[in-house]
Amino acid sequence: MTDYPQTTNQFLKPYNTKRNSKGNLEISSCDLVELAQKYKTPLYVIDEVTLTKMAKEYIEAFSIYPKTKITYASKALMTSAIAKIFSNLGFGFDVVSMGEIYTLLNAGIDLKKVSFNGNNKSIEEMAFALDNNIDHFSVDNFYELEELNKLAKSKNITQKIHLRITPGLDCHTHEYIKTGKIDSKFGFDLSQIDCAIDLILNKYKNLNLVGLHAHIGSQIFETQVFYDEIGILLKEIKKIKDKFNLELNEINIGGGVGITYIEGDNPPSIFKIAEIVKNSILDNCKKYNLVEPVLYIEPGRSLVCSAGFSLYTIGSQKEIKGIRKYIALDGGMADNPRPSMYGAKYEAEIASAKEKENFENVTVAGKFCESGDILIKDIKLNSPKSGDILCVYNTGAYCYSMSSNYNSILKPAMVLINNGQSDVMVKRQTLEQLIQNDVIIDRLK
Ligand SMILES: Cc1ncc(COP(=O)(O)O)c(C=O)c1O
């Protein structure tokens, strides 16, 4: 068995996590208790050192297949600063909305390396993307083919596209984050591909089809599924070549690589993924006599998640004798909906210094008015007290981007740290902002 270099997605904590001389938890030379005091809690924090390391590991691992283009899946975490970091490293972006495109443009990033995904892009979103010269669309369905062609024609453009297909692969992850199986809302199923190609070649003259796209799910630990996914994409490309005399020379295999959320999770090294991907491309191109295609990958979670953590202040506590002790935080399901949505699990640690060790089994609850607002069920924490700062690890992906204002609670700020430096990258929401779109109708005054 080959030993692959370990990559950041395999570690539970960001690099340089330790206790400092005061006994407080410290990450990238930033004292977490001081960060909490300075920026208040709840607080999202991203460690730029860990983030950059992971990004560079992706680049290095996939250098074994030089035709690779990495487009960061913005849905995992999108802010102007994050966009800038990835853009400066040469990454492109996968976007799914006008809002994500707008954020990129706001950060001064053009759409030359951007692909537009999504199962129900609005006409307005498609027009906005076309007007801003997006590189390509991953077209999801017949409705989009027709509408995009109409728009492209009205603007006198021939738009580059991929077709998103549902490869019919089932991977072992949560039902809500599986996307590759037949019964999925995303993409053309395999039996619809011929009809789509026929339409593109004979009717939709303003669309230029260059590739196929698939995404099989998220938080995946298996590796063979990526080999199989590529096999299906290339087999379809071969069938298209034979039937339509059209050789597509791009494939996009989506994202999906898992990370370590809790002790015992075993996600793969990105070096292993890259090797499997390369082998599958070479094997299948040989088998089907195809030219090796340009490869797009769209990692989201595995690029940003391990670099992120959330800081909370512990408030009330409730002990039900012989049953359970709850400790409640000043945040919860609105800033991190994943536990209540998918039953996601997290590790956490008291950041505040403790004189001695006295671990207690507790359940970490949020402050929102839902019994399901439990961030962590049953975790051992070192004598948690009201006023202590709690650090929840691995909240870099799908937390801020999925956050809400449930209970009219303000969204937290987000801070970027790097070797002792800290900068706000998203300001804490204010009460004025919370109600800025709220209209008191004249007749109710
Ligand atoms: C089309 C597509 N690509 C990429 C991703 C990113 O997946 P992950 O964050 O698991 O890497 C997603 C996530 O849902 C997706 O839908």
The ligand as an ORCA input file, in Angstrom:
! r2SCAN-3c Opt
* xyz 0 1
  C     -21.575     21.064     -8.276
  C     -20.790     21.116     -7.015
  N     -19.468     21.209     -7.086
  C     -18.703     21.282     -5.975
  C     -19.271     21.237     -4.716
  C     -18.381     21.300     -3.525
  O     -18.440     20.160     -2.778
  P     -17.509     19.985     -1.501
  O     -17.724     21.184     -0.643
  O     -17.994     18.739     -0.877
  O     -16.118     19.866     -1.992
  C     -20.658     21.114     -4.592
  C     -21.269     21.041     -3.268
  O     -22.411     20.887     -3.038
  C     -21.443     21.063     -5.775
  O     -22.772     20.970     -5.710
*
